[in-house]
């Protein structure tokens, strides 16, 4: 990526609204709902409908969900 002067910038720039959208999703339960309800159906439906409009918002949520699930299934970070 390059800035307005043509200099290379090795960082990803996000609009301020991106962080706000991520925070709202986490607060609404996009990850914890799956574990509270012991079902991935509502979480996957929510992520699917969000991905239809913006897959970039779903990616961090999917990674968080997979990390939480792995930790639940395999007892945390005992392998390190």
NORWO-V750315 format. One line per field, one symbol per residue. phi: phi as a letter, one per 30 degrees, with the letter a starting at -180 (. if undefined). burial: # if it has 16 or more other C-alpha atoms within 10 Angstrom, else .. A space follows every 10 residues. Layout:
BEGIN
phi: ???
burial: ???
END
This chain:
BEGIN
phi: .bddciddbc acccdedddd ddddddddjd cdeddddhac dddddddddd decadddded dddddddddd dddciicddd
burial: .......... .......... .#..#....# ####.....# ..#...#... ......##.. ##.##...#. ..........
END
